């Protein structure tokens, strides 16, 4: 039972680290760290993501170091449980984040996750840092509720939002999103709100 508790503590710790790293490291001012630079590229192109090999090498390294440190005071299995929970939830986070950007939602939770994340990407980049959950955003008051329909820049729209035939917004998402062009991209004086 202690092993399960350590594993669960690792999972919970990752959810906090997800919020902390995203908000404090990835969105740090001045983009002086490589994580912030990489994350800025992701905001400029939501389909830009670091590849799985780098992610897996990183998680194996961190889990290995934590296991080695914890073995100094815990048994082998106990020492591994917390880091494995942490690493497991990190991989869940990475998978969920990729799915948000690349696949259409299949559940109400998936639909909500996408709306929450689109809010962060295009409306409140200094808020809504949780990707798998908004719990820590509520705790630390960085949560901003979204109002539907959410505007998505047409040139940055995730492929699953688009109708393959027309290239416009798919009918399934007209209640949740609206595609917009920047005013300077429009050929005449029409407003961004009318460019759908």
N, C-alpha and C positions, 0 to 999 in steps of 0.2 A: 504494500500500500504506500510506503514511503517513496518508492520509485515512481509511482504514478503522480504523487504530489510534487516531486521534483520536476518531472516532465511537464506537468501542468503549470508550474511556476515558470519554467522556461518559455512555454507558449505565451503566458500572460506578459512576461517580461518583453518578449518580442513585440507585442502589440504596442507597448509603451515606447520601445526603441523605434518602431516604425514612425510614430508621431514625432518623436524627438529628432531623429536623424533627418526626416523629411523636412521638418520645419526649421531646424536650427543649423543643419549642415548643408543640405541640398539647396536651401533657399537663403544661404548666408549672403550678407551684403558684400558687394564687390567681387563676387565669384572668384575668390582667391584660392579655393581648394579644388582639386580635380573632381570631386563629387559634385560640387555646385556647377562646374563647367559642363560636366556630362549631363546633369539634370536640366540645365538651360537648353541644351541641344534637344532634349526630350520635349520640353515645352514648345520649342520652335517647330518641331516635327514630332507629334505624338506617337508615331510609329517607330521612332528612333529609340532603341533600347540596347543596353549592353548585352552581349551574347551570353548564353548559358554557360559556356566553358569558364569564363571569368567569374561568374557568380558562384559556380560550384567549387572552383578552387578557393575562393574567398571563404565560403561557408565551411568547407572541410578544414581550412587553416584555423578559423576562429573556434570551431567546435573542438578540434584537436588541442589547441592551446588551453582552452577552458577545462577540458578533461584532465590534462596534465597537471594543471594548477589544483583542481579540486581533489585529485587523487592524493594530494599531500595530507588531506584531512578526512577524506571519505573513502569508503570501499570502492572497488572498480565499478560496480553497477550504479551505485549512488552517484559517483563522480560523473558518470556518463549521462544520467537521466536529465539533468537540468540543461546541459549544452545540447543534447539531442532534441529536447522540446523547443529550445530556442532556434536551432537550425531547421527543424521541421517547419515551424511557423514562418520562418523567413522564406523557405521555399514555397509555402502556401501563398504568402504575400506576393512573391515574384510571379507566381503562376496566375494569381487573381489579377494582378496589375496588367499582365500581358493580355489576358482574356478580355478585360475591360476595353482595351484598345483594339483588339483584333476580331472579336466575335460578338454576335448579337446576344442579348440577354435571353435566358430561357425561363427564369424565375422572377418573382417580384423582388427578391433580394438582389438578383443580378441587375434588374432594371434600376433599382434604387442606387446600387453601387455606381453604376455608370452616370446617373444624374449627379450624384455627389462628387464624383471625380471630374466630370465636365465642368461643374461649378468651380472647382479648384483650378483647373487648367485655364479656363477662359474668362472667369469673372472674379475669383478671389484667390489669386496665387499666394497671397500672404496668410491664407486661412485654409481651413478644411484639409489638414495634412493627413488625416487617416485615410488609408486606402481600403483596408479590409473591414474597418469599423470606424464610427465617429465618436466612440466612447471618450477617448482622450481629448478630442476637440471640445467636447462638452465640458470635461473636467477642467481644462485650461482655458476655456472660453475663446477658442479659436474657430468655433463652428459658426458658419453663416448658412442659414437655410436657403435652399434653392427655390426659385419661383418658376413654374413651368408656364410656357415653353422656354427652355434655355437656348440662348443664341449660341450657335457654333459657327466659327468662320468657315465659309465654304471650302477654302483651300486647305483647311486642316481637319475636315470632317473625317471621322473614322470610316473605313470602307463599309462596315456593317450598317451604317446609318443611311447609306445611299441605295437607291433603286438601280439595279444593274441595267435596266432598259433605258430609263430617262436620265440617269446620272443625278437626279434631284433627290430630295429627302424621301425615303421610303414611307409609304402610307402608314405602316405600323408605328412610326415614331412622330407623327405630326402633332400628337397631343403633348409630347415631351420636349421636342426640339424645334428650332427654326434655323435654317441656314442663312447666313448673312455675308455680304461682301463689305469690305471696307469702303468708305465713301470715296477715297481717292482712287479705288480700283474701278469705280463705275464709269461707264462711257459718257454719262451726262449728269445732270444735277439731281437725279433721283436719290432718295435717302437709302441708307443701309437697311432700314426696317422694311422698305418696300421691295428689296431685292431678295426674293425667296425662290 
